[in-house]
Amino acid sequence: MSSEASRLAQLNRLKAKTAIRATAQAQERGRSASPPSRNGGGKAPLNAQPGKESRNAAGKQKEGDLLPLEPDKRLGKYFDYDLSKMVNSRGGFLVEDPDDIGEKAAIEKKRKEEREQARGAGAFEPGIDLERGPRCAECNTVEIEHKFHDVFGVSVCTSCKRSNEDKYSLLTKGECKDDYLLTDDELKDPDLLPHLLKRNPHGGTFSNMMLFLRMQVEAYAFEKWGSPEALDEEFENREREKRERKERKFQKGLRLLRSRTKNNPYQTRMDAEHVHEFTMHREEGLKRCEECGFEVEVELL
């Protein structure tokens, strides 16, 4: 390259740098004069400097004058609700009058208090009256089991109840039906046999247990069947009939099984097949079926 061409290239490079510097200075002056531009998300760039208006707004905010929040344009049209004035519409159902709600709450509270009082009254035993109070039928003490007295009408203390279990023990409904041959209708009648309800220990979903006093159950059963001997005789008769029914059912199933087995084609074919009965012939070194003549060679050791 000649010296003249090198001088022109250097001159053009200096002119280009001057033009780029001038353009940058013009953009900087325009940026400082105009408010900061927004990016695609509607936010100011990170290198934007707060202007005079932003400083004035901050000063007003410090003085206590809160500026209203501008809605975000990206959300489109929406309604601004005042949550302090909104009413619960119960999911679209009819809204009850607050006065009615307060009245119902008061009635429910009163009922709850009455239930609590009734429960508390049943939890405490009445006072002991030495002159007119009930006494134990066994030892004549005034410290009786009030639950027994209220449910069964029997006055007995705790110690006598434990020592005389043949009279004061409790029986379940199943035991009354199996041992004393009583029916459901008789056990459900509280006038004939009063019962005590207790929670079933086998599970919360089971029905409550019906507990009966052994003394009252025996008295009613003996009156129904005539005597203890008649009750034992009826019990033996029912047990014998139960065994006979079970035996008849077993024999019926056995006969049905035999008939099915006898008429089975496979069993019929197996019965029709010939079974060899061999006889050993040592002289000839074989064994022979005498019925069909089938022979099998045998190696003698």
Buried (B, 14 or more C-beta within 10 A) or exposed (E): EEEEEEEEEEEEEEEEEEEEEEEEEEEEEEBEEEEBEEEEEEEBEEEBEEEEEBEEEEEEEEEEEEEEEEEEEEEEEEEEEEEEEEEEEEEEEEEEEEEEEEEEEEEEEEEEEEEEEEEEEEEEEEEEEEEEEBBBBBEEBBBBBBEBBEBBEBBBBEEBBEEBEEBBBBBBBEBBBEBBBBEEEBBEEEEEBBBBEEEEEEEEEEEEBBBBBBBBBBEBBBEBBEEEEEBEEBBEEEEEEEEEEEEEEEEEEEEEEEEEEEEEEEEEEEEEEEEEEBEEEEEEEBBBBEEEEEEEEBEEE
